[in-house]
Amino acid sequence: MCKNCLPGKKCWAQERAKIYGIEEYGVISGEAAMMNEIYQRGPITCVIAVTDELYNNYTQGIFVDKTGRVAEDHDISVTGWG
């Protein structure tokens, strides 16, 4: 079941969630490899470590983490660059 959540609130099921599948997957590393994969096949998914500052206060632009946190706990879609 696909769910959505907001900080400080409970999660709820999405009534009309779109279901997608994949044909293949793998691991890539580095900016050039990520750009090539997006160019050749479209969006990629990355896992990141989300800090309280990012979770509670991010609104736009490039976020720079200064905590050094490495516990990966969120997936994000990368659709392009520049």
TIDRENGU-661863 format. One record per atom (N, C-alpha, C, O): x, y, z; atom name; residue number from 1; chain. Coordinates in nm, 3 decimals. Last residue first. Layout:
N
[[X,Y,Z],CA,NUM,A];
...
This chain:
82
[[2.182,2.045,-1.342],N,82,A];
[[2.209,2.176,-1.401],CA,82,A];
[[2.121,2.288,-1.355],C,82,A];
[[2.137,2.402,-1.400],O,82,A];
[[1.987,1.747,-1.401],N,81,A];
[[2.095,1.823,-1.339],CA,81,A];
[[2.105,1.959,-1.406],C,81,A];
[[2.046,1.984,-1.510],O,81,A];
[[1.728,1.506,-1.326],N,80,A];
[[1.811,1.585,-1.415],CA,80,A];
[[1.920,1.656,-1.338],C,80,A];
[[1.941,1.628,-1.220],O,80,A];
[[1.596,1.351,-1.143],N,79,A];
[[1.541,1.358,-1.277],CA,79,A];
[[1.626,1.437,-1.376],C,79,A];
[[1.599,1.435,-1.496],O,79,A];
[[1.607,1.137,-0.885],N,78,A];
[[1.690,1.238,-0.951],CA,78,A];
[[1.649,1.238,-1.097],C,78,A];
[[1.665,1.138,-1.167],O,78,A];
[[1.416,1.065,-0.603],N,77,A];
[[1.428,1.053,-0.748],CA,77,A];
[[1.512,1.168,-0.800],C,77,A];
[[1.491,1.284,-0.764],O,77,A];
[[1.516,0.909,-0.295],N,76,A];
[[1.477,1.027,-0.373],CA,76,A];
[[1.490,0.996,-0.522],C,76,A];
[[1.568,0.908,-0.560],O,76,A];
[[1.463,0.744,0.011],N,75,A];
[[1.489,0.733,-0.133],CA,75,A];
[[1.440,0.861,-0.199],C,75,A];
[[1.335,0.915,-0.162],O,75,A];
[[1.613,0.754,0.334],N,74,A];
[[1.512,0.805,0.240],CA,74,A];
[[1.557,0.780,0.096],C,74,A];
[[1.675,0.794,0.064],O,74,A];
[[1.826,0.674,0.494],N,73,A];
[[1.690,0.640,0.536],CA,73,A];
[[1.579,0.693,0.445],C,73,A];
[[1.462,0.678,0.478],O,73,A];
[[2.157,0.610,0.591],N,72,A];
[[2.066,0.630,0.479],CA,72,A];
[[1.925,0.586,0.517],C,72,A];
[[1.905,0.474,0.566],O,72,A];
[[2.358,0.763,0.797],N,71,A];
[[2.256,0.659,0.808],CA,71,A];
[[2.149,0.683,0.702],C,71,A];
[[2.060,0.767,0.721],O,71,A];
[[2.539,0.969,0.802],N,70,A];
[[2.551,0.874,0.692],CA,70,A];
[[2.447,0.762,0.698],C,70,A];
[[2.448,0.673,0.612],O,70,A];
[[2.605,1.308,0.882],N,69,A];
[[2.519,1.191,0.901],CA,69,A];
[[2.528,1.099,0.778],C,69,A];
[[2.524,1.147,0.665],O,69,A];
[[2.738,1.545,0.886],N,68,A];
[[2.815,1.425,0.855],CA,68,A];
[[2.735,1.297,0.871],C,68,A];
[[2.792,1.188,0.873],O,68,A];
[[2.629,1.796,0.920],N,67,A];
[[2.631,1.705,1.035],CA,67,A];
[[2.718,1.582,1.011],C,67,A];
[[2.766,1.522,1.107],O,67,A];
[[2.587,1.962,0.714],N,66,A];
[[2.709,1.988,0.791],CA,66,A];
[[2.720,1.895,0.911],C,66,A];
[[2.809,1.911,0.994],O,66,A];
[[2.464,1.946,0.389],N,65,A];
[[2.461,1.886,0.523],CA,65,A];
[[2.593,1.911,0.593],C,65,A];
[[2.700,1.886,0.538],O,65,A];
[[2.314,2.169,0.187],N,64,A];
[[2.448,2.125,0.227],CA,64,A];
[[2.440,2.075,0.371],C,64,A];
[[2.413,2.153,0.463],O,64,A];
[[2.090,2.175,-0.079],N,63,A];
[[2.104,2.159,0.066],CA,63,A];
[[2.244,2.106,0.095],C,63,A];
[[2.288,2.009,0.033],O,63,A];
[[1.997,2.398,-0.325],N,62,A];
[[2.094,2.295,-0.290],CA,62,A];
[[2.109,2.292,-0.139],C,62,A];
[[2.137,2.395,-0.077],O,62,A];
[[1.640,2.471,-0.350],N,61,A];
[[1.782,2.491,-0.376],CA,61,A];
[[1.867,2.373,-0.334],C,61,A];
[[1.818,2.263,-0.311],O,61,A];
[[1.395,2.483,-0.080],N,60,A];
[[1.438,2.483,-0.221],CA,60,A];
[[1.588,2.497,-0.230],C,60,A];
[[1.656,2.529,-0.133],O,60,A];
[[1.335,2.405,0.185],N,59,A];
[[1.229,2.456,0.098],CA,59,A];
[[1.268,2.454,-0.049],C,59,A];
[[1.184,2.427,-0.135],O,59,A];
[[1.394,2.239,0.492],N,58,A];
[[1.430,2.255,0.350],CA,58,A];
[[1.311,2.305,0.270],C,58,A];
[[1.200,2.254,0.284],O,58,A];
[[1.321,2.188,0.759],N,57,A];
[[1.340,2.327,0.715],CA,57,A];
[[1.371,2.346,0.567],C,57,A];
[[1.373,2.460,0.520],O,57,A];
[[1.289,1.916,0.832],N,56,A];
[[1.199,2.018,0.888],CA,56,A];
[[1.207,2.155,0.822],C,56,A];
[[1.111,2.231,0.827],O,56,A];
[[1.480,1.765,0.688],N,55,A];
[[1.342,1.719,0.700],CA,55,A];
[[1.247,1.832,0.740],C,55,A];
[[1.136,1.841,0.687],O,55,A];
[[1.721,1.909,0.721],N,54,A];
[[1.665,1.885,0.587],CA,54,A];
[[1.516,1.852,0.596],C,54,A];
[[1.436,1.906,0.520],O,54,A];
[[1.742,1.900,1.003],N,53,A];
[[1.742,2.028,0.931],CA,53,A];
[[1.682,2.013,0.792],C,53,A];
[[1.602,2.096,0.749],O,53,A];
[[1.755,1.627,1.058],N,52,A];
[[1.640,1.705,1.106],CA,52,A];
[[1.629,1.837,1.031],C,52,A];
[[1.518,1.881,0.998],O,52,A];
[[1.871,1.457,0.758],N,51,A];
[[1.891,1.518,0.889],CA,51,A];
[[1.764,1.592,0.931],C,51,A];
[[1.675,1.617,0.849],O,51,A];
[[1.875,1.166,0.579],N,50,A];
[[1.799,1.288,0.602],CA,50,A];
[[1.820,1.336,0.745],C,50,A];
[[1.790,1.265,0.841],O,50,A];
[[2.078,1.020,0.349],N,49,A];
[[2.060,1.034,0.493],CA,49,A];
[[1.991,1.168,0.518],C,49,A];
[[2.044,1.273,0.480],O,49,A];
[[1.947,0.859,0.051],N,48,A];
[[2.019,0.965,0.122],CA,48,A];
[[1.993,0.955,0.272],C,48,A];
[[1.898,0.890,0.316],O,48,A];
[[1.954,0.684,-0.253],N,47,A];
[[1.922,0.680,-0.110],CA,47,A];
[[2.009,0.784,-0.040],C,47,A];
[[2.129,0.795,-0.067],O,47,A];
[[1.803,0.747,-0.570],N,46,A];
[[1.919,0.749,-0.482],CA,46,A];
[[1.872,0.741,-0.338],C,46,A];
[[1.762,0.786,-0.305],O,46,A];
[[1.693,0.653,-0.888],N,45,A];
[[1.661,0.664,-0.746],CA,45,A];
[[1.791,0.657,-0.668],C,45,A];
[[1.877,0.573,-0.694],O,45,A];
[[1.666,0.835,-1.198],N,44,A];
[[1.725,0.733,-1.113],CA,44,A];
[[1.679,0.755,-0.969],C,44,A];
[[1.633,0.864,-0.934],O,44,A];
[[1.501,0.902,-1.516],N,43,A];
[[1.525,0.925,-1.373],CA,43,A];
[[1.585,0.804,-1.301],C,43,A];
[[1.560,0.689,-1.336],O,43,A];
[[1.660,0.781,-1.822],N,42,A];
[[1.562,0.857,-1.745],CA,42,A];
[[1.596,0.859,-1.597],C,42,A];
[[1.706,0.823,-1.557],O,42,A];
[[1.855,0.657,-1.980],N,41,A];
[[1.736,0.582,-1.941],CA,41,A];
[[1.632,0.659,-1.862],C,41,A];
[[1.523,0.606,-1.838],O,41,A];
[[2.063,0.836,-2.059],N,40,A];
[[2.034,0.716,-2.138],CA,40,A];
[[1.897,0.655,-2.108],C,40,A];
[[1.829,0.608,-2.199],O,40,A];
[[2.060,1.041,-1.863],N,39,A];
[[2.054,1.075,-2.005],CA,39,A];
[[2.009,0.955,-2.089],C,39,A];
[[1.927,0.969,-2.179],O,39,A];
[[2.086,0.890,-1.629],N,38,A];
[[1.967,0.974,-1.649],CA,38,A];
[[1.951,1.006,-1.797],C,38,A];
[[1.840,1.000,-1.851],O,38,A];
[[2.341,0.778,-1.678],N,37,A];
[[2.225,0.692,-1.659],CA,37,A];
[[2.095,0.769,-1.682],C,37,A];
[[2.004,0.719,-1.748],O,37,A];
[[2.502,1.009,-1.691],N,36,A];
[[2.490,0.921,-1.807],CA,36,A];
[[2.366,0.833,-1.796],C,36,A];
[[2.294,0.815,-1.894],O,36,A];
[[2.476,1.108,-1.430],N,35,A];
[[2.430,1.188,-1.543],CA,35,A];
[[2.410,1.102,-1.667],C,35,A];
[[2.312,1.119,-1.739],O,35,A];
[[2.597,0.897,-1.288],N,34,A];
[[2.457,0.932,-1.263],CA,34,A];
[[2.400,1.011,-1.380],C,34,A];
[[2.289,0.985,-1.425],O,34,A];
[[2.857,0.909,-1.386],N,33,A];
[[2.778,0.787,-1.409],CA,33,A];
[[2.630,0.815,-1.388],C,33,A];
[[2.546,0.763,-1.461],O,33,A];
[[2.935,1.163,-1.293],N,32,A];
[[2.931,1.136,-1.437],CA,32,A];
[[2.846,1.013,-1.468],C,32,A];
[[2.771,1.014,-1.566],O,32,A];
[[2.917,1.128,-1.007],N,31,A];
[[2.834,1.225,-1.079],CA,31,A];
[[2.823,1.194,-1.228],C,31,A];
[[2.713,1.199,-1.284],O,31,A];
[[2.909,0.801,-0.859],N,30,A];
[[2.975,0.917,-0.916],CA,30,A];
[[2.884,1.001,-1.002],C,30,A];
[[2.788,0.953,-1.062],O,30,A];
[[2.791,0.480,-0.937],N,29,A];
[[2.856,0.567,-0.841],CA,29,A];
[[2.923,0.682,-0.914],C,29,A];
[[2.987,0.663,-1.017],O,29,A];
[[2.526,0.239,-0.946],N,28,A];
[[2.621,0.328,-1.013],CA,28,A];
[[2.679,0.420,-0.908],C,28,A];
[[2.621,0.437,-0.800],O,28,A];
[[2.377,-0.075,-0.956],N,27,A];
[[2.441,0.026,-0.872],CA,27,A];
[[2.535,0.108,-0.959],C,27,A];
[[2.615,0.053,-1.035],O,27,A];
[[2.058,-0.166,-1.097],N,26,A];
[[2.199,-0.186,-1.067],CA,26,A];
[[2.250,-0.072,-0.982],C,26,A];
[[2.175,0.017,-0.942],O,26,A];
[[1.784,-0.322,-1.271],N,25,A];
[[1.841,-0.225,-1.178],CA,25,A];
[[1.986,-0.259,-1.154],C,25,A];
[[2.032,-0.369,-1.187],O,25,A];
[[1.506,-0.356,-1.498],N,24,A];
[[1.637,-0.393,-1.448],CA,24,A];
[[1.686,-0.286,-1.350],C,24,A];
[[1.634,-0.175,-1.348],O,24,A];
[[1.243,-0.286,-1.519],N,23,A];
[[1.289,-0.399,-1.598],CA,23,A];
[[1.426,-0.446,-1.550],C,23,A];
[[1.457,-0.564,-1.560],O,23,A];
[[0.990,-0.199,-1.281],N,22,A];
[[1.121,-0.179,-1.342],CA,22,A];
[[1.158,-0.303,-1.420],C,22,A];
[[1.111,-0.413,-1.390],O,22,A];
[[0.670,-0.032,-1.241],N,21,A];
[[0.760,-0.145,-1.232],CA,21,A];
[[0.893,-0.110,-1.296],C,21,A];
[[0.908,-0.005,-1.359],O,21,A];
[[0.425,0.152,-1.054],N,20,A];
[[0.526,0.142,-1.160],CA,20,A];
[[0.611,0.018,-1.137],C,20,A];
[[0.621,-0.031,-1.025],O,20,A];
[[0.110,0.269,-0.985],N,19,A];
[[0.203,0.160,-0.962],CA,19,A];
[[0.297,0.150,-1.082],C,19,A];
[[0.253,0.141,-1.197],O,19,A];
[[-0.031,0.550,-0.830],N,18,A];
[[0.014,0.488,-0.954],CA,18,A];
[[0.117,0.382,-0.920],C,18,A];
[[0.203,0.404,-0.834],O,18,A];
[[-0.299,0.565,-0.600],N,17,A];
[[-0.155,0.561,-0.622],CA,17,A];
[[-0.124,0.493,-0.755],C,17,A];
[[-0.183,0.390,-0.788],O,17,A];
[[-0.547,0.667,-0.497],N,16,A];
[[-0.525,0.643,-0.640],CA,16,A];
[[-0.375,0.643,-0.672],C,16,A];
[[-0.332,0.714,-0.762],O,16,A];
[[-0.529,0.687,-0.216],N,15,A];
[[-0.642,0.619,-0.278],CA,15,A];
[[-0.616,0.582,-0.423],C,15,A];
[[-0.659,0.476,-0.468],O,15,A];
[[-0.274,0.630,0.003],N,14,A];
[[-0.308,0.702,-0.119],CA,14,A];
[[-0.417,0.624,-0.192],C,14,A];
[[-0.398,0.507,-0.225],O,14,A];
[[-0.309,0.630,0.358],N,13,A];
[[-0.300,0.556,0.231],CA,13,A];
[[-0.341,0.646,0.115],C,13,A];
[[-0.432,0.729,0.128],O,13,A];
[[-0.112,0.833,0.577],N,12,A];
[[-0.240,0.791,0.523],CA,12,A];
[[-0.218,0.724,0.388],C,12,A];
[[-0.125,0.755,0.315],O,12,A];
[[0.050,0.900,0.893],N,11,A];
[[0.054,0.866,0.750],CA,11,A];
[[-0.084,0.819,0.706],C,11,A];
[[-0.164,0.772,0.787],O,11,A];
[[0.009,1.179,1.120],N,10,A];
[[0.008,1.038,1.084],CA,10,A];
[[0.017,1.021,0.933],C,10,A];
[[-0.005,1.115,0.857],O,10,A];
[[0.242,1.449,1.176],N,9,A];
[[0.108,1.396,1.149],CA,9,A];
[[0.119,1.248,1.114],C,9,A];
[[0.227,1.199,1.083],O,9,A];
[[0.501,1.541,1.196],N,8,A];
[[0.411,1.565,1.308],CA,8,A];
[[0.270,1.514,1.288],C,8,A];
[[0.185,1.533,1.376],O,8,A];
[[0.536,1.572,0.846],N,7,A];
[[0.600,1.582,0.978],CA,7,A];
[[0.495,1.614,1.086],C,7,A];
[[0.412,1.703,1.069],O,7,A];
[[0.328,1.344,0.663],N,6,A];
[[0.371,1.481,0.688],CA,6,A];
[[0.435,1.486,0.826],C,6,A];
[[0.393,1.412,0.916],O,6,A];
[[0.307,1.086,0.413],N,5,A];
[[0.322,1.130,0.552],CA,5,A];
[[0.363,1.276,0.556],C,5,A];
[[0.426,1.326,0.462],O,5,A];
[[0.144,0.829,0.227],N,4,A];
[[0.204,0.960,0.231],CA,4,A];
[[0.207,1.005,0.376],C,4,A];
[[0.120,0.968,0.454],O,4,A];
[[0.173,0.499,0.086],N,3,A];
[[0.130,0.593,0.188],CA,3,A];
[[0.202,0.726,0.172],C,3,A];
[[0.309,0.734,0.110],O,3,A];
[[0.065,0.215,-0.089],N,2,A];
[[0.139,0.339,-0.097],CA,2,A];
[[0.083,0.437,0.006],C,2,A];
[[-0.038,0.457,0.013],O,2,A];
[[0.085,-0.117,0.000],N,1,A];
[[0.000,0.000,0.000],CA,1,A];
[[0.090,0.124,0.000],C,1,A];
[[0.180,0.135,0.082],O,1,A];
